[in-house]
Amino acid sequence: MADAAGKHIDTIALPALAPGMRWQLEPRRWRGGDGPHVHIQAAVHADEIPPLLLAHVLEQRFDALAAAGRLRGTISLLPFANPLGLAQFVGGNHHGRFELDSGDNFNRGYPDLSAALIERVLPRLGDDPARNLAQVRNVLTALLQYRPPGEPLARLKWELFRLAADADIVLDLHCDYEALPHLYAHARQWPAVADLAHELGMAITLLADDSGGAAFDESCIRPFEAVAAATEHPVPLGCEAVTVELRGERDVDRSLAAQDADGIVRFLQRRGVVEADNAAEDFDVPRATRLEAVDILQAPASGVLVWDRALGEEVRAGDALGHIVVPGQADELPILARTSGLFFVRRGHRWVRRGHHIGKVGGLDALPWRQSGALMYD
Ligand SMILES: [Zn+2]
């Protein structure tokens, strides 16, 4: 259905979880012209609430921009990407990130149609990059039309992937434990997406060729990357897809959401999706590093997690960023930084088990134990 602002709201029914239960996705779409198509989805991990509030504010902004005739491209917005995860409670506590039944991470294992795509599209490619890009999109769209999986979680991932498959730009909105705002991007898209990092005030951008696990953003890029690698013909990386980490899970705040919505609208103005007010400002390229240079801190023992250093501090390798207090034991165990750099994520839960991932430090140099293809933890 369409309203006065030209917004269409679809409903995509998902396979029933049980007799008598219905669940669905409700993507919105605003069309304003031939400019780029941006797709934005919120909270695929389900217990990451700042994206849900930001999507709510963004919808109001997009309605107002559409009503004022200021859209130049297409915007699609999925205000909640994971109804299954939104409903997962155990003993009164919300559990996102993993589906409780399978243990699968909601942001891993997106469809990889590369083999079928390559087989069908290679005979259609030529010397024109724009035409090749259109061919890849057409074949990918056709492949997504048939045989969607029937299992509910696989079907959810299929539908999310399908909704983003024709977008030029994909913003996947997440948050971390306690965190500074940061961005994950494909290494080949830097510094092209520096404008987004600038407009959202990102403390750091983390770059990888393949972080592993087939996260949503990388899965949106993979079809183009796979075809490009399989042919001598020019195939552009047709989708700029990034994971936007909106600070920490408790940073649910109207003023922060308004600030982030402003930043996204300015970014869309830079990209010609929204009519610009005036010329875009120059900016210095914000801080970025390879994901291989991010140290993921682990709890050295089970115990009480006490932080001694604040987020945003520049720390040095060997610094104790906090301690684990083991009940009944006099000596506290230090949590040591293994690289020098920006302390930008730390766990907020204060009881941890040995080996839990509890923080992140973004350094300069690749760390030998960090390998492309295995850079994320679940
Ligand atoms: Zn997440």
Residues whose N, C-alpha, C, O or C-beta is under 5 A from the ligand:
A	BS01	ZN	H45 E48 H174 C175
